Amino acid sequence: MIGLVSSARLRQGARLFPQAGVVGPIPWVIAILITLVVIAAAGGLALKNLANSARSDLSSSVTVQIIEADPGAGAPRAPGGGPPGATPPQVNKAGG
């Protein structure tokens, strides 16, 4: 009959790795590497969460104050660079 598998064949297919093939350092190396990958992924997710939290905290609380060095620096100046309302300096031509 199609679809029926004998119990002997099922037991043979149930063993993915033969017992003799699981000796040596390879399983330990694989286990250590998987552990390191899981730790690195958890650290990355934790850093992402920390950065998002810091960004949302700082975006609503940080303000910048710009202080003017000279209180009159923003006032309009006369064409010669003097104080407002002053007449521009006279320029004399040499040699005339």
Secondary structure, 3 states (H helix, E strand, C coil): CCCCCCHHHHHHHHCCCCHHHHCCCHHHHHHHHHHHHHHHHHHHHHHHHHHHHHHHHHHCCCCCCCCCCCCCCCCCCCCCCCCCCCCCCCCCCCCC
